[in-house]
Amino acid sequence: MFGVSMTKAIGSTIAVGFVIFVLAVALYARREVRAAADHSAHAAITAEICDQLGKRASTGSFPRSLSELPLVFPDGGDASLLTRFTYESTGTNCTLRTHLGTHELVRSFPQ
């Protein structure tokens, strides 16, 4: 009788350990998915900003702030992403800076 209950206890312990392991893997995967989605949104808005500033280069007129651009925030982003950028403008030229992953991006317009 002792052997059967000990076997059940060991089996239960293994089952609980397995469930904890599966939950830990799921939480890690969720964090990685969120980080990938955030990086994607940041990259998408960076491309959109650079595209719009590039189009303004021919006019020689740049906005005072990024919030003046008609951004659509592709890939699930929102206006909070703008805090990740440093933007300086004289009105006739501008410089955009951001860290995208481990890389610093610096673009000046007109080029």
MDTraj code that builds the backbone (N, CA, C; nanometers):
import mdtraj as md
import numpy as np

residues = "MET PHE GLY VAL SER MET THR LYS ALA ILE GLY SER THR ILE ALA VAL GLY PHE VAL ILE PHE VAL LEU ALA VAL ALA LEU TYR ALA ARG ARG GLU VAL ARG ALA ALA ALA ASP HIS SER ALA HIS ALA ALA ILE THR ALA GLU ILE CYS ASP GLN LEU GLY LYS ARG ALA SER THR GLY SER PHE PRO ARG SER LEU SER GLU LEU PRO LEU VAL PHE PRO ASP GLY GLY ASP ALA SER LEU LEU THR ARG PHE THR TYR GLU SER THR GLY THR ASN CYS THR LEU ARG THR HIS LEU GLY THR HIS GLU LEU VAL ARG SER PHE PRO GLN".split()
xyz = np.array([
    [0.0818, -0.1193, 0.0000],
    [0.0000, 0.0000, 0.0000],
    [0.0865, 0.1261, 0.0000],
    [0.1939, 0.1232, 0.0771],
    [0.2827, 0.2384, 0.0843],
    [0.3436, 0.2687, -0.0521],
    [0.3777, 0.1647, -0.1264],
    [0.4386, 0.1825, -0.2579],
    [0.3445, 0.2472, -0.3573],
    [0.2143, 0.2135, -0.3527],
    [0.1169, 0.2706, -0.4450],
    [0.0963, 0.4185, -0.4155],
    [0.0803, 0.4557, -0.2890],
    [0.0578, 0.5967, -0.2554],
    [0.1834, 0.6795, -0.2824],
    [0.3009, 0.6199, -0.2652],
    [0.4254, 0.6910, -0.2949],
    [0.4363, 0.7138, -0.4458],
    [0.3973, 0.6162, -0.5253],
    [0.3982, 0.6287, -0.6702],
    [0.3013, 0.7377, -0.7156],
    [0.1833, 0.7427, -0.6517],
    [0.0852, 0.8480, -0.6848],
    [0.1398, 0.9852, -0.6479],
    [0.2064, 0.9964, -0.5341],
    [0.2634, 1.1243, -0.4906],
    [0.3709, 1.1713, -0.5877],
    [0.4560, 1.0789, -0.6296],
    [0.5603, 1.1140, -0.7257],
    [0.4977, 1.1544, -0.8587],
    [0.3966, 1.0798, -0.9026],
    [0.3266, 1.1136, -1.0268],
    [0.2608, 1.2499, -1.0195],
    [0.1996, 1.2813, -0.9058],
    [0.1363, 1.4126, -0.8871],
    [0.2407, 1.5229, -0.8886],
    [0.3535, 1.5011, -0.8240],
    [0.4609, 1.6005, -0.8209],
    [0.5144, 1.6262, -0.9608],
    [0.5323, 1.5200, -1.0370],
    [0.5794, 1.5354, -1.1752],
    [0.4758, 1.6118, -1.2583],
    [0.3488, 1.5806, -1.2387],
    [0.2431, 1.6492, -1.3139],
    [0.2397, 1.7981, -1.2807],
    [0.2510, 1.8312, -1.1504],
    [0.2517, 1.9724, -1.1094],
    [0.3747, 2.0428, -1.1671],
    [0.4891, 1.9776, -1.1620],
    [0.6111, 2.0352, -1.2188],
    [0.5978, 2.0603, -1.3675],
    [0.5355, 1.9676, -1.4370],
    [0.5149, 1.9831, -1.5808],
    [0.4230, 2.1007, -1.6110],
    [0.3155, 2.1143, -1.5332],
    [0.2226, 2.2266, -1.5528],
    [0.2947, 2.3589, -1.5287],
    [0.3756, 2.3663, -1.4237],
    [0.4512, 2.4896, -1.3954],
    [0.5473, 2.5195, -1.5100],
    [0.6130, 2.4176, -1.5626],
    [0.7042, 2.4350, -1.6746],
    [0.6310, 2.4888, -1.7972],
    [0.5169, 2.4306, -1.8292],
    [0.4381, 2.4739, -1.9451],
    [0.3935, 2.6193, -1.9272],
    [0.3501, 2.6567, -1.8081],
    [0.3092, 2.7956, -1.7825],
    [0.4270, 2.8916, -1.7971],
    [0.5428, 2.8518, -1.7481],
    [0.6615, 2.9369, -1.7601],
    [0.6983, 2.9578, -1.9066],
    [0.6934, 2.8521, -1.9851],
    [0.7233, 2.8636, -2.1287],
    [0.6206, 2.9533, -2.1969],
    [0.4944, 2.9391, -2.1604],
    [0.3889, 3.0215, -2.2203],
    [0.4079, 3.1693, -2.1858],
    [0.4442, 3.1988, -2.0615],
    [0.4672, 3.3386, -2.0213],
    [0.5873, 3.3971, -2.0945],
    [0.6922, 3.3189, -2.1086],
    [0.8100, 3.3645, -2.1824],
    [0.7738, 3.3913, -2.3291],
    [0.7009, 3.3002, -2.3888],
    [0.6611, 3.3166, -2.5290],
    [0.5738, 3.4403, -2.5457],
    [0.4842, 3.4632, -2.4519],
    [0.3967, 3.5809, -2.4584],
    [0.4795, 3.7087, -2.4529],
    [0.5800, 3.7109, -2.3650],
    [0.6667, 3.8287, -2.3544],
    [0.7432, 3.8504, -2.4845],
    [0.7934, 3.7428, -2.5433],
    [0.8666, 3.7533, -2.6690],
    [0.7770, 3.8009, -2.7826],
    [0.6545, 3.7530, -2.7864],
    [0.5592, 3.7957, -2.8891],
    [0.5286, 3.9440, -2.8736],
    [0.5084, 3.9881, -2.7506],
    [0.4827, 4.1313, -2.7278],
    [0.6016, 4.2159, -2.7689],
    [0.7222, 4.1711, -2.7355],
    [0.8428, 4.2456, -2.7729],
    [0.8556, 4.2533, -2.9247],
    [0.8256, 4.1444, -2.9935],
    [0.8323, 4.1440, -3.1403],
    [0.7278, 4.2379, -3.1995],
    [0.6079, 4.2385, -3.1434],
    [0.5021, 4.3277, -3.1923],
    [0.5398, 4.4735, -3.1689],
    [0.5993, 4.5023, -3.0530],
    [0.6423, 4.6384, -3.0221],
    [0.7515, 4.6829, -3.1188],
    [0.8488, 4.5962, -3.1434],
    [0.9569, 4.6287, -3.2370],
    [0.9009, 4.6530, -3.3774],
    [0.8065, 4.5709, -3.4173],
    [0.7455, 4.5859, -3.5487],
    [0.6720, 4.7189, -3.5609],
    [0.5963, 4.7562, -3.4587],
    [0.5238, 4.8836, -3.4604],
    [0.6215, 5.0009, -3.4639],
    [0.7298, 4.9917, -3.3873],
    [0.8310, 5.0978, -3.3854],
    [0.8977, 5.1098, -3.5228],
    [0.9314, 4.9962, -3.5830],
    [0.9936, 4.9985, -3.7160],
    [0.8980, 5.0558, -3.8204],
    [0.7711, 5.0208, -3.8103],
    [0.6725, 5.0690, -3.9079],
    [0.6535, 5.2198, -3.8977],
    [0.6438, 5.2721, -3.7758],
    [0.6240, 5.4170, -3.7613],
    [0.7519, 5.4920, -3.8002],
    [0.8686, 5.4314, -3.7763],
    [0.9944, 5.4924, -3.8188],
    [0.9962, 5.5062, -3.9712],
    [0.9574, 5.4016, -4.0398],
    [0.9529, 5.4054, -4.1867],
    [0.8524, 5.5090, -4.2357],
    [0.7364, 5.5157, -4.1694],
    [0.6347, 5.6126, -4.2109],
    [0.6842, 5.7562, -4.1909],
    [0.7472, 5.7823, -4.0774],
    [0.7996, 5.9169, -4.0498],
    [0.9060, 5.9535, -4.1535],
    [1.0001, 5.8626, -4.1772],
    [1.1066, 5.8904, -4.2744],
    [1.0496, 5.9132, -4.4142],
    [0.9483, 5.8364, -4.4503],
    [0.8835, 5.8538, -4.5808],
    [0.8199, 5.9923, -4.5912],
    [0.7472, 6.0325, -4.4880],
    [0.6807, 6.1631, -4.4928],
    [0.7812, 6.2778, -4.4912],
    [0.8858, 6.2656, -4.4114],
    [0.9875, 6.3714, -4.4093],
    [1.0621, 6.3765, -4.5423],
    [1.0868, 6.2598, -4.6014],
    [1.1520, 6.2550, -4.7320],
    [1.0696, 6.3246, -4.8392],
    [0.9387, 6.3084, -4.8336],
    [0.8506, 6.3746, -4.9307],
    [0.8481, 6.5260, -4.9101],
    [0.8685, 6.5706, -4.7877],
    [0.8701, 6.7147, -4.7607],
    [1.0014, 6.7796, -4.8003],
    [1.1045, 6.6995, -4.8252],
    [1.2350, 6.7545, -4.8605],
    [1.2279, 6.8408, -4.9856],
    [1.1425, 6.8030, -5.0797],
    [1.1317, 6.8809, -5.2034],
    [1.0699, 7.0186, -5.1792],
    [0.9889, 7.0310, -5.0750],
    [0.9276, 7.1607, -5.0433],
    [1.0168, 7.2440, -4.9528],
    [1.1111, 7.1768, -4.8825],
    [1.1983, 7.2490, -4.7903],
    [1.1270, 7.2971, -4.6659],
    [1.0134, 7.2376, -4.6350],
    [0.9352, 7.2778, -4.5185],
    [0.9102, 7.1562, -4.4294],
    [0.9589, 7.1638, -4.3068],
    [0.9450, 7.0524, -4.2133],
    [0.8687, 7.0983, -4.0894],
    [0.7874, 7.0104, -4.0321],
    [0.7085, 7.0475, -3.9147],
    [0.7970, 7.0725, -3.7926],
    [0.7426, 7.1486, -3.6980],
    [0.8147, 7.1751, -3.5724],
    [0.8235, 7.0509, -3.4856],
    [0.7217, 6.9637, -3.4952],
    [0.7222, 6.8413, -3.4150],
    [0.6634, 6.7259, -3.4970],
    [0.6941, 6.6050, -3.4555],
    [0.6427, 6.4873, -3.5260],
    [0.4910, 6.4764, -3.5159],
    [0.4344, 6.5318, -3.4104],
    [0.2887, 6.5237, -3.3935],
    [0.2137, 6.6029, -3.5006],
    [0.2832, 6.6889, -3.5742],
    [0.2205, 6.7640, -3.6830],
    [0.2110, 6.6824, -3.8126],
    [0.2774, 6.5676, -3.8176],
    [0.2691, 6.4826, -3.9363],
    [0.1385, 6.4031, -3.9329],
    [0.0766, 6.3812, -4.0481],
    [-0.0471, 6.3019, -4.0530],
    [-0.0156, 6.1510, -4.0515],
    [0.0242, 6.1014, -3.9345],
    [0.0668, 5.9619, -3.9208],
    [-0.0531, 5.8695, -3.9034],
    [-0.0443, 5.7528, -3.9630],
    [-0.1535, 5.6551, -3.9502],
    [-0.1185, 5.5414, -3.8548],
    [0.0059, 5.5374, -3.8045],
    [0.0511, 5.4353, -3.7106],
    [0.0200, 5.2945, -3.7595],
    [0.0907, 5.2536, -3.8636],
    [0.0696, 5.1182, -3.9157],
    [0.1182, 5.0139, -3.8149],
    [0.0752, 4.8953, -3.8309],
    [0.1224, 4.7812, -3.7530],
    [0.0895, 4.7909, -3.6038],
    [-0.0240, 4.8530, -3.5725],
    [-0.0722, 4.8509, -3.4346],
    [-0.0113, 4.9525, -3.3409],
    [0.0642, 5.0474, -3.3913],
    [0.1238, 5.1486, -3.3054],
    [0.0247, 5.2576, -3.2689],
    [0.0671, 5.3458, -3.1794],
    [-0.0138, 5.4628, -3.1443],
    [0.0797, 5.5794, -3.1144],
    [0.0223, 5.6928, -3.0792],
    [0.0998, 5.8153, -3.0597],
    [0.2056, 5.8032, -2.9505],
    [0.1905, 5.7076, -2.8597],
    [0.2913, 5.6918, -2.7538],
    [0.4282, 5.6535, -2.8117],
    [0.4307, 5.5983, -2.9316],
    [0.5582, 5.5638, -2.9955],
    [0.6432, 5.6870, -3.0256],
    [0.5808, 5.8021, -3.0392],
    [0.6554, 5.9238, -3.0722],
    [0.7539, 5.9628, -2.9625],
    [0.7314, 5.9150, -2.8401],
    [0.8249, 5.9459, -2.7305],
    [0.9589, 5.8767, -2.7500],
    [0.9678, 5.7824, -2.8403],
    [1.0927, 5.7110, -2.8656],
    [1.1832, 5.7832, -2.9653],
    [1.1373, 5.8975, -3.0140],
    [1.2119, 5.9724, -3.1136],
    [1.2598, 6.1047, -3.0562],
    [1.3759, 6.1463, -3.1051],
    [1.4235, 6.2822, -3.0832],
    [1.4154, 6.3496, -3.2191],
    [1.3479, 6.4623, -3.2230],
    [1.3268, 6.5313, -3.3506],
    [1.3620, 6.6779, -3.3325],
    [1.4465, 6.7267, -3.4213],
    [1.4847, 6.8684, -3.4202],
    [1.4582, 6.9256, -3.5584],
    [1.3962, 7.0436, -3.5614],
    [1.3632, 7.1048, -3.6896],
    [1.3895, 7.2543, -3.6849],
    [1.4473, 7.3044, -3.7938],
    [1.4628, 7.4490, -3.8094],
    [1.3518, 7.5045, -3.8980],
    [1.2707, 7.4144, -3.9519],
    [1.1672, 7.4529, -4.0473],
    [1.2103, 7.4234, -4.1892],
    [1.3417, 7.4406, -4.2171],
    [1.3920, 7.4126, -4.3514],
    [1.4750, 7.2846, -4.3577],
    [1.5113, 7.2299, -4.2418],
    [1.5763, 7.0986, -4.2349],
    [1.5441, 7.0375, -4.0993],
    [1.5687, 6.9079, -4.0881],
    [1.5370, 6.8407, -3.9621],
    [1.6241, 6.7174, -3.9427],
    [1.6305, 6.6725, -3.8184],
    [1.7034, 6.5509, -3.7841],
    [1.6146, 6.4642, -3.6966],
    [1.6092, 6.3372, -3.7302],
    [1.5297, 6.2385, -3.6576],
    [1.6247, 6.1352, -3.5975],
    [1.6056, 6.1042, -3.4690],
    [1.6863, 6.0022, -3.4021],
    [1.5953, 5.9062, -3.3265],
    [1.6320, 5.7784, -3.3298],
    [1.5628, 5.6776, -3.2496],
    [1.6544, 5.5572, -3.2354],
    [1.6284, 5.4764, -3.1358],
    [1.6975, 5.3479, -3.1202],
    [1.5981, 5.2392, -3.1575],
    [1.6295, 5.1685, -3.2608],
    [1.5440, 5.0607, -3.3087],
    [1.6161, 4.9300, -3.2778],
    [1.5720, 4.8646, -3.1727],
    [1.6446, 4.7484, -3.1235],
    [1.7765, 4.7957, -3.0653],
    [1.8851, 4.7394, -3.1106],
    [2.0170, 4.7792, -3.0615],
    [2.0842, 4.8804, -3.1537],
    [2.0146, 4.9234, -3.2573],
    [2.0724, 5.0149, -3.3560],
    [2.0168, 5.1557, -3.3387],
    [2.1075, 5.2533, -3.3454],
    [2.0640, 5.3924, -3.3444],
    [2.0439, 5.4368, -3.4889],
    [1.9288, 5.4945, -3.5143],
    [1.8973, 5.5464, -3.6459],
    [1.9005, 5.6978, -3.6387],
    [1.9760, 5.7601, -3.7250],
    [1.9823, 5.9062, -3.7350],
    [1.9612, 5.9414, -3.8812],
    [1.8585, 6.0202, -3.9090],
    [1.8297, 6.0648, -4.0458],
    [1.8128, 6.2147, -4.0456],
    [1.8751, 6.2784, -4.1415],
    [1.8616, 6.4221, -4.1586],
    [1.7964, 6.4494, -4.2931],
    [1.7105, 6.5508, -4.2951],
    [1.6389, 6.5888, -4.4166],
    [1.6553, 6.7384, -4.4368],
    [1.6727, 6.7895, -4.5588],
    [1.6976, 6.7110, -4.6788],
    [1.8346, 6.6443, -4.6702],
    [1.8492, 6.5365, -4.7451],
    [1.9746, 6.4607, -4.7399],
    [2.0782, 6.5190, -4.8304],
])
top = md.Topology()
chain = top.add_chain()
for i, resn in enumerate(residues, 1):
    res = top.add_residue(resn, chain, resSeq=i)
    for name in ("N", "CA", "C"):
        top.add_atom(name, md.element.get_by_symbol(name[0]), res)
traj = md.Trajectory(xyz[None], top)
